[in-house]
Amino acid sequence: MADVEQNAAGNGSDAVNGTAGRFVSSAEGTALAYGSLLLMALLPIFFGALKSVGCSKSKSASDMPETITSRDAARFPIIASCTLFGLYLFFKIFSQEYINLLLSMYFFVLGILALSHTMSPFMCRVFPANVPNKQYQLLFTQGSGESKEEIVNYEFDTKDLICLGISSVVGVWYVLKKHWIANNLFGLAFALNGVELLHLNNVSTGCILLGGLFVYDVFWVFGTNVMVTVAKSFEAPIKLVFPQDLLEKGLDARNFAMLGLGDIVIPGIFIALLLRFDVSLKKNTRTYFYTSFLAYIFGLGLTIFVMHTFKHAQPALLYLVPACVGFPVLLALFKGELTEMFRIVYYNNPAQRKGSRADYFSYVITNLPLTEIV
């Protein structure tokens, strides 16, 4: 999370702040901004975790699962570090304006797809029954005859086209105005899809991933100026923002507090995993889910407190990782379920129906945390 000047971009995992604006926010405005960011962070984690359980129940038994393995988790901080340093060099060598133009186009496409996917369940509920819902298929193949290979096989319907149209309007709004509301719509869609579609295969993998990114976050924030430099140069909807001067300037406010999406998605997929662990116990309780959820609130609140007290950039994962991992593990130890927690392996990612919406967005969102974490 970061207090920054207008147009300064925050990044995924650095999450956190440098005070840079000349405007001094009122206590009410600051409280409103941080409270709103906390609420916006909790929504995709809560509903994304619930939807991740639904994805696991809809998976066909014959499908091979798509999961983040311990090997993937161990490599992720290294890949993220290389990407972060690569972006740092790009911003040092090339014009920031042109790089952000390319990034805007890239996230324009991803944002439209993610927001459309998020809106789809709501559209199914409100779509008039008397309006025909026609089916469409987008198919690209390579070769002919027996050697023909499908490159893209995407099925959609009229409701999907309407969602795509609405999302495109938001996308154009974001590209032209860079308005914070449009940014947040895309950011919330990214975060929700990330928590829903990124599945860890077990708790050990989650600990490896969060532990590695804990070191990554601390090193790049406290050890170098790379994270801060990229954060201030990067313009993309990979963060949630809320103006601290909203009460004084309304929707034209420009002094933003920010929360990177990495600090939502990374702990969020671990919290979603614990919800699936609760379900696997078949005790009709959600003890571990609610414990980790409250731990996330505590960790993010502590981040805000330290940032506000010391007026210095803080890596949010420094506080979120120990809270989100430590509290559930201590609870499992107390209940005598620690061995079972680390033993169970989950293969419950979205169904791999070739060309399906779940398969496509699983690919898109799987690559998102690397983008947002840097």
SVG drawing of the C-alpha trace seen along z (x, -y; Angstrom):
<svg xmlns="http://www.w3.org/2000/svg" viewBox="-40 -20 60 60">
<polyline fill="none" stroke="black" stroke-width="0.4" points="0.0,0.0 1.3,-3.4 0.5,-7.1 1.8,-8.6 1.4,-11.5 -1.1,-11.3 0.0,-9.1 2.5,-7.3 1.9,-3.6 2.1,-1.0 3.2,2.6 1.9,5.9 3.8,7.0 5.5,3.9 2.0,2.9 2.9,0.2 3.7,-3.2 5.8,-6.1 4.4,-9.4 4.9,-11.7 2.0,-14.1 2.1,-17.7 -1.6,-17.6 -2.0,-16.8 -5.1,-14.6 -7.5,-15.0 -7.8,-12.3 -11.3,-11.5 -10.1,-11.3 -7.2,-9.0 -9.4,-6.7 -11.9,-6.6 -9.2,-5.7 -7.6,-3.0 -10.9,-1.6 -12.1,-1.4 -8.9,0.3 -9.2,2.9 -12.8,3.6 -11.9,3.8 -9.1,6.3 -11.5,8.5 -14.2,8.8 -12.2,10.7 -10.6,12.9 -13.9,13.9 -15.9,14.4 -12.9,15.8 -12.4,18.4 -16.0,19.4 -15.9,19.6 -12.7,21.7 -14.7,24.4 -17.4,24.3 -14.7,24.8 -13.3,27.8 -16.8,29.4 -17.5,28.9 -14.3,30.6 -14.6,33.8 -12.9,36.8 -11.2,37.6 -9.6,34.2 -5.9,33.7 -5.7,30.9 -3.9,27.7 -2.2,26.8 0.7,24.8 3.2,27.4 6.0,27.0 8.5,26.7 6.4,23.9 6.2,22.1 10.0,22.4 10.8,20.9 8.2,18.1 10.2,15.6 13.2,16.1 11.2,15.5 9.5,12.5 12.8,11.0 14.2,11.4 11.1,9.8 11.2,6.9 14.8,6.2 14.2,6.4 11.4,3.8 13.7,1.6 16.3,1.7 13.7,1.0 12.5,-2.1 16.1,-3.2 17.0,-2.7 13.8,-3.4 11.2,-6.2 8.7,-5.6 5.9,-7.0 6.2,-4.4 6.6,-1.5 3.5,-2.5 1.6,-2.9 2.4,0.8 1.5,1.9 -1.8,0.0 -2.7,1.8 -1.8,5.2 -3.8,4.6 -6.6,3.1 -7.2,6.5 -6.6,8.5 -8.8,6.2 -11.7,6.5 -11.5,10.3 -11.2,10.5 -14.1,8.0 -16.3,9.8 -15.6,13.1 -16.5,11.5 -19.7,10.0 -20.9,13.2 -22.7,14.9 -24.6,11.6 -25.6,11.4 -27.0,14.9 -29.3,13.8 -30.6,10.6 -30.7,11.6 -34.3,11.5 -35.7,15.0 -37.6,13.8 -34.4,12.7 -32.8,15.4 -29.4,16.5 -27.5,17.6 -24.4,19.7 -21.1,18.9 -17.8,20.5 -14.4,19.0 -12.2,21.6 -8.7,21.3 -6.9,24.4 -3.5,25.3 -2.9,27.8 -5.5,30.0 -6.8,33.5 -5.6,35.8 -2.8,33.3 -5.2,30.5 -4.6,29.0 -6.8,26.6 -5.1,23.3 -8.1,21.5 -11.5,23.0 -13.6,20.5 -17.3,21.0 -19.5,18.0 -23.1,16.8 -25.1,13.6 -24.7,12.9 -21.0,13.1 -21.1,10.6 -23.0,8.2 -20.5,8.6 -17.7,8.0 -19.3,4.9 -19.8,3.4 -16.2,4.3 -14.9,2.7 -16.6,-0.6 -14.8,-0.4 -11.6,0.4 -11.9,-2.7 -12.6,-4.8 -9.5,-3.6 -7.2,-4.0 -8.5,-7.6 -8.9,-8.9 -6.9,-6.6 -9.7,-7.2 -9.3,-5.5 -12.8,-4.0 -12.1,-2.3 -8.7,-1.2 -10.4,0.4 -13.0,2.2 -10.2,3.9 -8.2,4.5 -11.0,6.1 -11.7,8.3 -8.1,9.4 -8.0,10.2 -11.2,12.1 -10.2,14.2 -6.8,14.8 -8.1,16.1 -10.7,18.2 -8.6,19.8 -5.2,20.1 -5.1,23.2 -2.3,24.5 -2.0,28.3 -1.3,28.4 -0.5,26.3 3.2,27.1 3.2,25.5 1.4,22.5 4.1,22.1 6.9,22.3 5.2,19.8 4.4,17.3 7.8,17.8 9.7,17.2 7.7,14.1 8.2,12.9 11.9,12.8 11.4,11.4 9.3,8.5 11.6,7.6 14.7,7.7 13.4,5.6 11.8,3.0 14.4,2.6 17.5,3.8 17.4,1.8 15.5,-1.0 14.4,1.2 10.9,1.9 10.1,-1.7 11.5,-2.9 9.3,-0.4 6.3,-1.2 6.5,-4.9 7.0,-4.3 4.5,-1.5 1.1,-2.6 -1.4,0.3 -4.4,1.5 -2.4,3.9 -3.3,2.0 -6.4,0.8 -6.4,-3.0 -8.6,-5.3 -8.2,-9.0 -7.4,-10.5 -8.8,-13.8 -12.2,-12.5 -14.0,-14.5 -12.4,-17.7 -12.3,-17.2 -14.9,-14.6 -14.4,-12.3 -11.6,-14.6 -9.4,-13.7 -5.8,-13.0 -4.0,-12.0 -4.2,-8.3 -3.5,-5.5 -2.7,-2.3 -2.8,1.5 -1.0,3.8 -3.0,6.8 -0.1,9.1 -0.9,8.5 -4.5,9.6 -4.0,12.6 -1.0,14.2 -2.5,14.5 -5.9,15.0 -5.1,18.2 -3.7,19.6 -6.9,18.6 -8.9,20.2 -6.8,23.4 -7.7,23.4 -11.4,23.1 -11.0,26.2 -9.3,27.9 -12.3,27.0 -14.6,28.6 -12.4,31.8 -12.7,32.3 -16.5,32.6 -17.3,31.1 -19.6,28.4 -17.3,25.7 -15.1,23.1 -12.7,22.6 -9.4,22.4 -10.9,20.2 -12.3,17.6 -9.0,17.8 -6.9,17.0 -9.4,14.4 -9.2,12.6 -5.4,13.0 -5.3,11.2 -7.3,8.3 -4.9,8.2 -1.8,8.3 -3.1,5.6 -4.2,3.4 -0.7,3.8 0.9,2.8 -1.2,-0.3 -0.4,-1.2 3.4,-0.8 3.3,-2.7 1.3,-5.5 3.5,-5.7 6.9,-5.6 6.1,-7.2 8.2,-4.7 7.6,-2.1 6.6,1.2 6.4,4.6 3.0,5.8 3.9,9.5 6.3,8.9 3.2,8.7 0.6,10.7 2.7,13.9 3.4,14.6 -0.2,13.7 -2.0,15.8 0.3,18.8 1.0,18.6 -2.5,18.4 -4.0,21.4 -0.9,23.5 -1.1,22.8 -4.8,23.6 -4.2,26.9 -1.5,27.7 -3.9,26.9 -6.6,29.1 -4.3,32.0 -4.9,31.6 -1.4,30.3 -0.3,33.6 -3.6,33.9 -3.3,30.2 0.1,30.8 -0.7,34.3 -3.8,33.6 -3.1,32.9 -5.7,31.1 -6.3,31.4 -9.3,29.2 -8.5,26.5 -11.1,25.3 -12.1,28.0 -9.8,28.3 -12.5,28.4 -10.6,27.6 -11.5,24.1 -13.7,23.5 -13.8,20.1 -12.3,21.7 -9.4,23.1 -8.6,19.8 -8.9,17.6 -6.8,20.1 -4.0,19.4 -4.5,15.7 -4.7,15.4 -1.8,17.9 0.4,15.3 -1.1,12.4 0.6,12.6 4.0,12.4 2.9,9.2 1.4,7.7 4.0,8.8 6.8,6.8"/>
</svg>
